[in-house]
Amino acid sequence: MLLSKCIHPEILEALGKMGHGSRILISDGCYPHVTGSPASAKKVWLNLMPDLVKVTDVLEALTATIPIEEAWVMAPPDGTDQPVHNEFRKRLPEGVAVQKMLQYDFYDKAREPDVALMIATGDLRNFANLMLKVGFVKHAEGKGDY
């Protein structure tokens, strides 16, 4: 049995293959999942029904499983914060800054080869797309970091 909140086998496999600097895209139900992520990214489909699973559900599982160094959210053309962005900030580890990117800039960044995992959700909230940069694990002195 696993002790982690995240027990999804494909997500755990992808996380195990990633390292510091790799990125994870958690996309909402309206995101162009296939064309909006690199072909090399592992694609996990959790979009069973509208509003199942939500991006915040996936974020909760990931924050309990991996270190997160940076986060990006998709903003509409006028750049305004969306209600879901505050939910992301509340769930991210303390000290992780959330950077806003306009929609098409976000798409460009999400297509870069560092995106190793794309998780599609059925989240229907506007601009509920989140990209995470995997951090590193800090070990006790003399053990090294990775």
Backbone torsions as a table, in degrees:
resi	resn	phi	psi	omega
1	MET	NA	148.6	179.0
2	LEU	-95.6	145.8	178.1
3	LEU	-96.8	-11.2	-178.6
4	SER	-74.6	152.5	173.1
5	LYS	-65.0	-32.0	-179.7
6	CYS	-87.0	117.4	-179.8
7	ILE	-121.4	6.4	-178.2
8	HIS	-71.2	118.9	-172.5
9	PRO	-61.4	-39.3	-179.5
10	GLU	-70.0	-37.1	177.8
11	ILE	-67.1	-45.1	179.0
12	LEU	-61.8	-39.3	177.6
13	GLU	-61.9	-46.5	-179.9
14	ALA	-63.7	-43.2	179.0
15	LEU	-61.5	-38.5	179.2
16	GLY	-64.7	-24.7	179.8
17	LYS	-91.2	-10.6	-177.5
18	MET	-90.9	168.0	176.6
19	GLY	-145.6	-174.2	-179.4
20	HIS	-54.7	127.9	178.9
21	GLY	98.1	-17.9	175.9
22	SER	-66.5	155.3	-178.3
23	ARG	-121.5	151.9	178.7
24	ILE	-123.1	129.7	175.0
25	LEU	-104.9	123.1	173.1
26	ILE	-110.0	112.1	-170.6
27	SER	-108.3	150.8	178.1
28	ASP	-80.6	179.1	-174.6
29	GLY	-69.3	-13.8	-179.1
30	CYS	-105.3	1.2	-177.0
31	TYR	-70.8	145.3	174.7
32	PRO	-77.9	77.9	-169.7
33	HIS	-51.5	-46.9	-175.4
34	VAL	-77.0	-48.3	-176.9
35	THR	-84.0	-13.1	-178.6
36	GLY	-97.7	16.3	176.9
37	SER	-147.5	156.2	-177.9
38	PRO	-67.3	149.2	179.4
39	ALA	-59.4	-28.6	-177.5
40	SER	-76.1	-14.9	-177.7
41	ALA	-70.6	138.5	171.0
42	LYS	-66.8	130.9	-178.7
43	LYS	-111.1	124.9	178.9
44	VAL	-118.9	126.3	-174.0
45	TRP	-102.8	105.1	176.6
46	LEU	-110.7	13.3	-177.4
47	ASN	-88.9	69.4	-177.2
48	LEU	-70.0	-47.4	-179.2
49	MET	-146.8	162.7	176.0
50	PRO	-53.9	130.0	-179.8
51	ASP	70.8	10.4	170.6
52	LEU	-125.0	131.4	-23.4
53	VAL	-75.9	157.6	178.4
54	LYS	-93.9	155.6	178.5
55	VAL	-58.5	-39.0	-179.5
56	THR	-65.9	-29.5	175.6
57	ASP	-65.4	-45.4	179.2
58	VAL	-65.3	-42.0	179.1
59	LEU	-59.5	-42.9	178.6
60	GLU	-58.8	-43.0	179.3
61	ALA	-67.0	-40.8	-177.6
62	LEU	-70.7	-38.8	-179.1
63	THR	-65.2	-23.5	177.3
64	ALA	-87.1	-2.4	-172.2
65	THR	-119.3	-35.2	-175.4
66	ILE	-132.7	156.6	171.2
67	PRO	-77.9	140.0	179.5
68	ILE	-117.7	128.9	-176.4
69	GLU	-100.3	-40.1	-178.3
70	GLU	-143.8	160.0	177.0
71	ALA	-144.6	146.9	176.7
72	TRP	-130.1	142.4	174.5
73	VAL	-120.8	155.5	176.8
74	MET	-90.1	129.6	178.3
75	ALA	-112.6	151.3	177.3
76	PRO	-68.8	171.6	-176.9
77	PRO	-53.9	-29.8	179.2
78	ASP	-85.7	-0.7	175.1
79	GLY	76.5	5.9	-176.5
80	THR	-70.1	147.1	173.7
81	ASP	-66.0	142.8	177.0
82	GLN	-105.2	151.4	-179.3
83	PRO	-52.7	-36.8	-178.9
84	VAL	-66.0	-26.4	179.9
85	HIS	-62.3	-38.2	176.8
86	ASN	-65.7	-35.1	176.4
87	GLU	-64.4	-40.3	176.4
88	PHE	-60.1	-48.6	-178.1
89	ARG	-57.8	-40.2	-180.0
90	LYS	-64.9	-32.4	-174.8
91	ARG	-92.5	-17.3	178.9
92	LEU	-75.4	152.5	177.7
93	PRO	-59.7	150.7	178.7
94	GLU	-56.2	136.7	177.2
95	GLY	91.2	-7.6	178.2
96	VAL	-85.7	114.8	179.1
97	ALA	-77.5	143.7	177.7
98	VAL	-108.1	118.4	179.8
99	GLN	-99.2	133.0	177.8
100	LYS	-89.2	137.2	174.9
101	MET	-130.0	138.8	175.4
102	LEU	-62.7	154.1	-171.3
103	GLN	-46.7	-53.5	-173.6
104	TYR	-76.3	-26.2	172.3
105	ASP	-68.6	-38.9	176.9
106	PHE	-61.8	-46.1	177.8
107	TYR	-55.9	-44.6	-179.8
108	ASP	-61.1	-45.1	-179.3
109	LYS	-66.2	-36.2	-179.2
110	ALA	-70.5	-17.9	178.8
111	ARG	-90.8	-4.7	-179.2
112	GLU	-68.5	152.7	-174.9
113	PRO	-65.3	-16.5	178.1
114	ASP	-71.2	-13.0	175.8
115	VAL	-77.8	106.8	-174.8
116	ALA	-99.1	-15.8	-176.9
117	LEU	-143.3	129.2	175.2
118	MET	-120.3	122.3	179.6
119	ILE	-113.4	112.8	-179.9
120	ALA	-87.0	129.9	176.5
121	THR	-116.6	173.7	175.6
122	GLY	-100.3	15.6	-177.2
123	ASP	-57.5	127.5	-179.0
124	LEU	-100.6	1.3	179.4
125	ARG	-69.3	144.9	-179.3
126	ASN	-63.8	132.9	175.4
127	PHE	54.3	41.4	-179.7
128	ALA	-92.1	49.7	178.3
129	ASN	-109.3	135.8	-174.9
130	LEU	-138.5	134.5	175.9
131	MET	-119.9	136.4	-176.9
132	LEU	-120.6	142.3	172.1
133	LYS	-103.6	126.6	179.8
134	VAL	-69.7	130.9	177.9
135	GLY	-88.3	-161.3	179.0
136	PHE	-121.8	158.7	179.6
137	VAL	-92.8	123.3	178.8
138	LYS	-89.8	124.8	-179.2
139	HIS	-104.1	167.9	176.9
140	ALA	-60.6	155.1	-178.4
141	GLU	-52.8	134.7	178.4
142	GLY	90.7	-12.9	-178.0
143	LYS	-93.1	-17.9	-178.0
144	GLY	84.4	156.4	177.3
145	ASP	-108.1	154.6	172.1
146	TYR	-148.9	NA	NA
